[in-house]
Amino acid sequence: MAVNQAIKAEIANQIKKRRTFAIISHPDAGKTTLTEKLLLYSGMLRTAGMVSGRKGGKKAASDWMSMEQERGISITASAMQFTYKDTTINVLDTPGHQDFSEDTYRTLTAADSVIMVLDAAKGVEAQTRKLFDACRLRKIPVITFINKMDLPPREILDLMSEVEEVLGIQASALNYPLGGGREFCGVLDRRKNELNVFTRTSSGGSTIPETETLSFEGLESHHACSNEVFNELKDSIELLDEAGNPFSMESFLAGEVTPVFFGSAMSNFGVELLFNALVELAPAPSSRIAEGEENEIIIDPAEEPFSAYIFKLQANMNPKHRDCVAFMRINSGRYEKDQMVKNQRNGKKIRLSRPHNLQISERNTLDQAYPGDIIGVINSGHFSIGDTITTSSFNFKYKPLPQFQPELFAGIRPKDLGKRKAIDKGLEQLAAEGAIQMIHEYEDMGGSPIIGAVGWLQFEVLQYRLEDEYGVKTELTKMPYSCSAWVMGDISTFKKPSQSKMMKDQFDRPMILCNDIWEKNYAIRENPDHELRDYA
């Protein structure tokens, strides 16, 4: 199915207007708050935190799950689309907690760039480093935002040095903070040599602050800051001008340098400069690599027919719609209403009748969508995570998404045995999402599955969602295994350690569950003709 020249030109024009990015951070660095401020500056929210719970408390617009709203953390990735400065923004808010790394890693495959949020008092934290490594593996350009400058920060130059030393990437400060903690009142835009001075208001960060633009020279006589703050800024800028890392688009897109911005997502100071730079610097959607029948191929977003891949499934997002949504990233071509597509995994033809995008958890039906867009379709069992769908007659698929080895295991059963069907449905849907892994006895005798997870918080979320969404209260029984692997090779000749357990995952792939790493290494030594994989 060829794409005619007029449509190609339209698609190419739409691609130029799109920015699709993820926001990553260690927990509590301010990632979800920053996401919400994007909505504020785009005009999607009148005031930040306006989406309120029944008791009048404010909650983040991108946290749709009730447990997220109660705990104030992001448990699952969310996607939103809106317009900012004539640019279509697709933003992916990801969980910061390490127990949900797998969801974050899958979501990063849908992003063309990343905003990495650091806490100005804590610098580069453990989970930030892991997520940055995932970005580097996929060669995703990273913009750094050093947040919480309105609280006592560390020395700014020390923070930038830490980014370079710990993450192994050059840091180039495109703006610089004016003061810190209570004295934080503005940022210097180094490229324009302009100071943006902010006025604190009683509304805090719920509205866009008043901003006054000054020349660097004009600040000295301005009442915005003390002489001490001004002199410190002057000395730091002189040092950066002489010894700082230069910024170039080529180095940024190659992942060699990260532009650094400073501000406070809570008070909105410095946020607009970051968002403007995102539109200017972040890459538009580009070609993607796919696996053809014989070798790898390049999928050009404007030249090729419609194609997309499923990177996330999510059940029960909206209590009004007790359904499962499949999130897909469009990589090429144009989606059109009622489009027929082929699932490359099983060859089945499917009509995409009512795709929608998300704006503050509200569904908006789409007539058209373009490369870079994240759209949701109702999944009636047709889609799995990692599926490639296309209108092309050519057989290809995008590279599979990562699945991690579970490290924690538990048995689960309903407190009310009459809820057997409900728990089976819940476990099946949540396993399809990738929220947990269901593991069965290798010789399946119809018993209850074992639940595998990367972190213990996943079990808490599982129990919460089974009760909240499926009406099933459950009991967990922790199991002694602490590591696992997928077994590649002839299972009939595999020699397992006596205390380990042979199982199969929800896709019938053989696994071994071990009590500790010593037992796993023993299994590796005893089976030189087999491969034990930590990733599937």
C-alpha positions in Angstrom: 0.0 0.0 0.0 1.9 3.0 -1.3 1.7 6.5 0.3 1.0 9.2 -2.3 3.1 12.3 -2.5 0.5 14.7 -1.1 -0.1 12.5 2.0 3.7 12.2 2.4 4.1 15.9 2.4 1.3 16.3 5.0 2.9 13.6 7.2 6.3 15.2 6.9 4.8 18.5 8.0 3.0 17.0 11.0 6.2 15.1 12.0 8.1 18.4 12.2 5.5 19.7 14.7 5.7 16.8 17.1 7.8 16.2 20.2 7.4 12.8 22.0 9.4 12.5 25.2 9.4 10.8 28.6 10.2 12.3 32.0 12.4 10.2 34.3 13.7 10.6 37.8 14.4 9.0 41.1 11.2 9.0 43.3 10.3 12.3 44.8 12.5 14.4 42.5 9.4 16.2 41.1 8.8 14.4 37.9 5.0 14.2 38.0 4.8 17.8 39.3 6.8 18.9 36.2 4.4 16.9 34.0 1.4 18.7 35.5 3.1 22.1 34.9 3.3 21.3 31.2 -0.4 21.1 31.2 -0.6 24.4 33.1 1.6 26.3 30.6 -0.2 24.7 27.6 -3.5 26.0 28.8 -4.9 22.5 29.5 -5.2 23.3 33.2 -6.4 26.7 34.6 -4.6 25.9 37.9 -2.1 23.2 38.7 -3.7 20.4 40.7 -7.2 21.4 39.6 -8.3 17.8 39.2 -9.6 17.2 42.7 -10.6 14.2 44.7 -14.0 13.9 46.5 -12.6 15.4 49.7 -11.3 18.5 47.8 -7.6 17.5 47.9 -5.5 18.1 44.9 -3.9 15.4 42.9 -1.6 15.2 39.9 -3.4 15.2 36.6 -1.3 12.4 35.2 -1.8 10.0 38.2 -5.1 8.4 37.3 -4.9 5.3 39.5 -6.6 5.7 42.9 -3.6 4.2 44.7 -1.3 6.8 43.0 -3.6 9.6 44.2 -3.6 8.2 47.8 0.1 7.7 48.1 1.3 10.6 45.9 3.5 8.4 43.8 3.4 7.3 40.1 2.8 3.5 39.9 2.3 3.2 36.2 3.3 5.1 33.1 0.8 7.5 31.7 0.6 9.3 28.3 -1.0 12.7 27.4 -1.1 14.8 24.3 -1.6 18.6 24.0 -0.4 21.6 22.1 2.3 24.0 23.3 3.5 26.8 21.1 2.1 25.3 17.9 3.8 22.0 18.7 2.0 18.8 19.4 3.4 17.4 22.6 3.2 13.7 23.5 4.5 13.4 27.1 5.1 10.1 28.9 5.1 10.3 32.7 6.9 7.3 34.1 7.1 5.6 37.5 10.2 6.6 39.5 10.1 3.8 42.0 12.6 1.0 41.1 9.9 -1.7 41.6 8.2 -0.5 38.4 11.4 -0.2 36.3 10.1 -2.6 33.7 7.1 -0.4 32.9 9.5 2.6 32.6 11.9 0.8 30.3 9.1 -0.3 28.0 7.8 3.3 27.9 11.2 4.7 27.0 11.0 2.7 23.8 8.2 5.1 22.7 10.1 8.3 23.5 12.3 10.3 21.1 13.9 12.2 23.9 13.9 12.4 27.7 13.8 15.1 30.4 15.8 13.8 33.4 14.8 15.5 36.7 17.3 15.8 39.5 16.7 17.0 43.0 19.0 20.0 43.6 19.8 18.8 47.1 20.5 15.2 46.2 22.0 15.1 42.8 22.2 11.9 40.8 20.5 9.1 42.8 20.5 5.4 42.3 17.3 5.0 40.2 18.3 8.0 38.1 21.5 6.3 37.1 19.7 3.1 36.1 17.2 5.0 34.0 19.9 7.1 32.4 21.7 3.9 31.4 18.5 2.7 29.7 18.4 5.9 27.8 22.0 5.6 26.8 21.4 2.0 25.6 18.7 3.2 23.3 20.7 6.4 22.3 17.9 8.7 23.5 18.9 12.4 23.8 18.6 13.7 27.4 17.7 17.1 28.7 18.5 17.6 32.4 16.3 19.7 34.7 17.8 20.4 38.2 14.6 20.8 40.3 13.8 22.2 43.8 16.0 25.2 43.5 13.6 26.9 45.9 14.9 24.6 48.7 18.5 24.7 49.9 20.5 23.2 47.0 24.0 21.8 46.8 26.7 23.8 45.0 25.6 24.2 41.4 29.0 23.5 39.8 29.3 20.4 42.1 26.0 19.1 40.8 27.0 19.5 37.2 30.3 17.8 37.9 28.4 14.9 39.5 26.3 14.5 36.4 29.4 14.2 34.3 31.3 11.9 36.6 28.5 9.5 37.6 26.6 9.4 34.3 29.5 9.8 31.9 28.1 12.6 29.8 29.1 16.2 29.4 26.8 18.8 31.1 26.3 22.1 29.4 24.3 24.8 31.5 22.0 26.6 29.1 20.6 28.6 32.0 21.9 29.3 35.5 20.0 29.9 38.7 19.9 33.3 40.4 20.2 32.4 44.1 19.1 29.2 45.8 16.7 28.2 48.6 14.7 31.2 49.8 16.8 33.5 47.7 16.0 31.7 44.4 14.3 34.3 42.3 15.2 33.8 38.7 17.4 32.2 36.1 19.9 33.5 33.5 19.2 32.4 29.9 22.8 32.0 28.9 22.1 31.9 25.2 20.2 35.2 25.2 22.2 36.6 28.1 18.9 37.6 29.7 17.7 37.2 33.3 14.2 36.0 34.0 13.3 37.3 37.4 10.2 35.9 39.1 7.7 37.4 41.5 6.4 35.1 44.2 2.6 35.1 44.6 0.2 33.8 47.3 -1.1 31.2 44.8 2.3 29.4 45.0 2.8 27.1 42.0 -0.8 26.8 41.0 -0.6 29.6 38.5 2.0 31.0 36.0 4.2 33.5 37.9 4.9 37.0 36.8 8.2 37.3 35.1 10.4 40.3 34.4 13.2 40.1 31.8 16.4 42.0 32.5 19.7 42.3 30.9 22.6 40.9 32.9 24.0 44.4 33.4 20.6 45.7 34.5 20.4 43.2 37.4 23.1 44.8 39.4 20.8 47.8 40.2 17.7 45.7 40.5 16.1 44.9 43.8 15.5 41.3 42.9 18.6 39.9 44.6 21.4 40.8 47.1 24.8 41.9 46.0 26.2 38.6 47.3 23.9 36.6 45.0 24.7 38.8 42.0 28.4 38.5 42.6 28.2 34.7 43.0 26.2 34.5 39.7 28.8 36.7 37.9 31.7 34.6 39.1 30.0 31.3 38.2 29.1 32.5 34.7 32.7 33.7 34.1 34.0 30.3 35.2 31.5 28.5 32.9 32.3 30.7 30.0 36.0 29.9 30.3 35.9 26.2 31.3 32.3 25.0 30.8 31.3 22.5 28.1 30.0 24.1 24.9 26.6 23.0 23.6 25.9 21.7 20.1 22.9 20.0 18.6 25.0 17.4 17.1 26.5 16.4 20.4 23.1 16.5 22.1 21.4 14.3 19.5 24.4 11.9 19.7 24.0 11.5 23.5 27.4 13.1 24.2 26.1 16.2 26.0 23.1 17.0 28.1 21.8 20.6 28.2 21.1 21.6 31.9 18.3 23.8 33.1 17.5 24.9 36.7 14.2 25.8 38.4 11.4 24.8 40.6 8.5 22.8 39.3 6.6 23.5 42.5 6.8 27.3 42.1 7.0 27.3 38.3 10.3 29.3 38.4 12.4 28.4 35.4 9.8 25.9 34.0 8.8 27.9 31.0 12.4 28.2 29.8 12.7 24.5 30.0 9.6 23.9 28.0 10.6 26.4 25.4 14.0 24.7 25.0 12.3 21.3 24.7 10.3 22.5 21.7 13.5 24.0 20.2 16.0 21.2 21.0 14.2 17.9 21.3 14.2 15.9 18.0 11.0 15.2 16.0 10.1 11.6 15.3 12.6 9.9 13.0 13.3 6.6 11.3 13.1 3.4 13.4 14.9 0.1 13.0 12.7 -3.0 12.5 13.4 -6.7 11.9 12.6 -7.8 8.4 12.2 -11.4 7.1 16.0 -11.6 6.5 17.7 -8.6 8.0 17.1 -5.3 9.8 15.3 -2.6 7.8 14.9 1.2 8.3 11.3 2.4 8.6 11.0 6.0 7.4 8.2 7.8 9.3 6.9 9.8 6.2 7.7 7.4 3.4 6.4 4.1 4.8 2.7 3.1 5.3 1.1 3.2 8.7 2.9 1.2 11.4 2.9 1.2 15.2 3.8 -1.0 18.1 2.2 -1.8 21.4 4.3 -0.8 24.4 1.8 -0.9 27.2 -1.6 -2.5 28.2 -3.6 -1.0 30.9 -6.9 -2.3 32.4 -9.6 -0.3 34.2 -8.0 3.2 33.7 -11.5 4.7 33.9 -14.2 3.3 36.2 -16.7 4.4 33.6 -15.0 2.0 31.1 -14.1 -1.3 32.6 -11.9 -2.3 29.7 -8.3 -2.7 28.7 -6.5 -0.1 26.7 -3.6 -0.9 24.4 -1.1 2.0 24.1 0.7 2.2 20.8 3.4 4.5 19.4 2.9 5.4 15.8 6.2 5.1 13.9 5.2 5.7 10.3 2.4 6.8 8.0 -0.9 8.2 9.1 -3.7 6.7 11.1 -7.1 7.2 9.6 -10.5 6.5 11.0 -11.7 2.8 10.8 -8.3 1.8 9.5 -7.7 -2.0 8.9 -4.3 -3.1 10.2 -2.5 -6.4 10.4 -1.0 -7.7 13.6 2.4 -9.0 12.5 2.6 -11.5 15.4 -0.3 -13.6 14.3 -1.3 -12.2 10.9 -4.8 -11.2 12.0 -6.6 -8.2 10.5 -8.1 -5.8 13.0 -10.1 -2.6 12.5 -9.0 0.3 14.7 -12.5 1.8 15.0 -12.2 4.2 17.9 -8.6 5.1 18.8 -8.2 8.0 21.2 -5.6 10.1 22.9 -5.5 11.1 26.5 -5.9 14.5 28.0 -6.0 14.4 31.8 -7.4 10.8 31.7 -10.2 11.9 29.4 -10.6 10.0 26.2 -10.8 12.0 23.0 -11.6 10.0 19.8 -9.2 10.6 17.0 -9.8 10.8 13.2 -6.1 11.0 12.4 -2.8 10.6 14.1 0.8 10.8 13.0 4.3 9.5 13.8 5.3 10.2 17.4 1.7 10.2 18.6 0.7 7.9 21.4 -2.8 6.5 20.9 -5.0 4.1 22.9 -7.3 1.4 21.4 -9.6 -0.9 23.3 -8.0 -4.3 23.5 -10.4 -7.2 23.3 -7.7 -9.8 23.4 -6.2 -8.8 20.0 -3.0 -7.2 21.3 0.0 -8.1 23.5 2.9 -6.0 24.6 5.5 -5.7 21.8 3.0 -6.3 18.9 3.7 -4.6 15.6 0.7 -3.5 13.6 0.7 -2.1 10.1 -1.1 -1.5 6.8 1.9 -2.6 4.9 1.9 -5.9 3.0 5.6 -6.3 3.9 6.3 -8.5 6.9 8.4 -6.9 9.6 8.3 -6.2 13.4 9.8 -3.7 15.7 12.4 -5.0 18.2 10.8 -6.8 21.2 10.4 -4.9 24.5 12.4 -6.0 27.5 11.0 -8.4 30.1 13.0 -8.7 33.4 13.6 -11.8 35.5 11.4 -11.7 38.6 13.3 -11.7 41.9 10.4 -12.1 44.3 7.7 -14.8 44.3 4.5 -15.4 46.1 1.4 -17.6 46.0 -1.9 -15.8 46.0 -5.5 -16.9 46.8 -8.8 -15.2 47.3 -10.1 -14.9 50.9 -13.5 -15.7 49.5 -13.2 -19.0 47.5 -16.3 -18.0 45.6 -14.2 -15.2 43.9 -12.1 -17.7 41.9 -13.3 -16.5 38.5 -12.8 -12.9 39.5 -9.2 -13.4 40.6 -8.4 -15.5 37.6 -9.7 -12.6 35.3 -7.8 -10.0 37.3 -4.5 -11.9 37.3 -4.8 -12.6 33.6 -5.3 -8.9 32.8 -2.6 -7.6 35.1 -0.1 -10.2 33.8 -1.0 -9.1 30.2 -0.1 -5.5 31.3 3.3 -6.6 32.5 2.3 -5.5 36.1 3.2 -8.9 37.4 4.4 -12.2 35.9 2.3 -15.4 36.2 4.4 -18.5 36.6 2.9 -22.0 36.4 4.1 -25.5 37.3 6.1 -27.0 34.4 3.8 -30.0 34.5 0.6 -28.0 34.9 -1.8 -29.9 37.1 -4.3 -27.0 37.2 -3.1 -25.5 40.4 -2.8 -21.8 41.3 -0.1 -19.8 39.6 2.9 -18.3 41.4 3.2 -14.6 41.1 6.6 -13.1 40.1 7.7 -9.5 40.6 10.7 -7.3 40.4 9.9 -5.4 43.6 7.7 -6.0 46.7 5.6 -2.9 46.0 4.3 -4.6 42.9 2.6 -7.2 45.2 1.0 -4.4 47.2 -0.3 -2.8 44.0 -1.5 -6.2 42.8 -3.6 -6.8 45.9 -4.9 -3.2 45.9 -6.0 -3.4 42.3 -7.6 -6.9 42.7 -9.7 -5.5 45.5 -10.4 -2.1 43.9 -11.0 -3.2 40.3 -12.2 -6.8 40.6 -13.7 -6.9 44.1 -11.4 -9.7 45.4 -9.6 -9.5 48.7 -6.5 -11.8 48.7 -3.8 -13.4 50.8 -0.2 -13.6 49.7 2.2 -16.3 50.7 5.8 -15.3 50.2 8.0 -18.0 48.6 11.7 -18.7 49.3 13.0 -18.1 45.8 15.1 -14.9 45.2 16.2 -15.2 41.5 15.2 -16.9 38.3 16.1 -17.3 34.6 14.6 -18.4 31.4 16.1 -21.7 30.3 17.1 -22.1 26.6 17.8 -25.6 25.3 16.5 -29.1 25.6 14.6 -29.2 28.9 14.6 -33.0 29.0 18.4 -32.9 29.5 18.5 -29.9 31.9 19.9 -30.8 35.4 18.3 -28.6 38.0 19.6 -28.2 41.5 17.6 -30.2 44.0 16.1 -27.2 45.8 15.3 -25.2 42.7 12.0 -25.4 40.8 11.2 -25.8 37.1 8.3 -23.6 36.0 7.0 -22.0 32.8 5.9 -18.4 32.4 2.6 -17.1 31.0 3.9 -17.6 27.4 4.9 -21.3 28.2 8.6 -20.5 28.2 10.6 -22.7 30.6 12.0 -21.0 33.7 14.0 -22.0 36.7 13.4 -20.6 40.2 16.4 -20.6 42.5 16.7 -19.9 46.3 19.9 -17.8 45.8 22.5 -16.7 43.3 24.8 -19.5 44.3 22.2 -22.1 43.3 21.6 -20.3 40.0 25.4 -20.3 39.2 25.5 -24.0 40.1 22.8 -24.6 37.5 24.7 -22.7 34.9 27.9 -24.7 35.6 26.1 -28.0 35.5 24.4 -27.3 32.2 27.0 -26.0 29.7 24.7 -26.9 26.7 22.0 -24.7 28.0 21.7 -20.9 28.3 20.1 -19.2 31.3 18.8 -15.8 30.4 18.0 -12.9 32.7 15.9 -11.2 30.0 13.2 -12.6 27.7 
